[in-house]
Amino acid sequence: MVTTNLPEGALPWLHDVARWIGRWLYRPVFRLRVRGLDRVPRTGPVVLVANHSSLIEPQVIFGMLPRRSVFLVKKELSSGLMGRGLTLIGQVWVARGTPDRAALSTAVRLLRDGALVGVFPEGTRGSGDVARAEQGAAWLVRASGAVVLPVATRGTLRPPGSGRRFRPKLDVLVGEPFALEVTRGRAGLVAATEDIRKRLADLVRELDEQRAAAV
């Protein structure tokens, strides 16, 4: 059996075209700087966790990854032409605010086949500081045995009080992948979720320091 690491019904060729578009779409608008791309495991199950402040970062991360990826996308975006397109390139719709067993089961199946699945554990867009996290990423790790890959992003939010910016720097920092033991029960999920949140928040702070030093 040939695996594409994509959900049933997705079009692999369209997925690859979308990756190429994501890689280049925002370069005229932002000065894109990506560090640590060599840390992305090229094979095997991976749960990617990332912060985000807008709809731009997911597209940039999707495009810059050196392998196919499936992201859990909020179901509110599933309507219309964009929703149809995201379905065809293999993204998985997830209902926020409640355990979406159908979406999580699809993600687990993909992970067990060796896929990379992306999750934004904050659940909603905000400052991107990762002050909170949902438990979906930890649940996926427990169910699949995947490693966790943290990815930090900064640069899409306009600083308070600033005017229009010309090609601002958009930074992506890929952290070291790590194995995570998620013990049974709710307590295990809570502890693992906090571990994921802290590691991602630490990576975001590291990126903030790099950006401050580069100014």
VENVENQUI-V993583 format. One record per backbone hydrogen bond with DSSP energy under -1.0 kcal/mol. CO is the residue of the C=O (numbers start at 1). NH is the residue of the N-H. Records with the same first field share a line. If there is no record, write none. Layout:
BEGIN
CO->NH + NH
END
This chain:
BEGIN
7->10
11->15
12->16
13->17
14->18
15->19
16->20
17->21
18->22
19->23
20->24
21->25
24->27
26->30
30->32
31->170
33->172
35->174
36->39
37->40
45->147
46->117
47->149
48->119
49->151
56->60
57->61
58->62
59->63
60->64
61->65
70->118
71->92
73->94
74->77
75->78
79->83
80->84
81->85
82->86
83->87
84->88
85->89
86->91
87->90
88->11
92->73
94->75
99->101
100->104
101->105
102->106
103->107
104->108
105->109
106->110
107->111
108->112
110->115
111->114
115->46
116->70
117->48
118->72
119->50
120->123
121->134
135->139
136->140
137->141
138->142
139->143
140->144
141->145
147->47
148->178
149->49
150->175
151->51
152->173
154->171
159->162
168->31
170->33
171->154
172->35
173->152
178->148
185->189
186->190
187->191
188->192
189->193
190->194
191->195
192->196
193->197
194->198
195->199
196->200
197->201
198->202
199->203
200->204
201->205
202->206
203->207
204->208
205->209
206->210
207->211
208->212
209->213
210->214
END
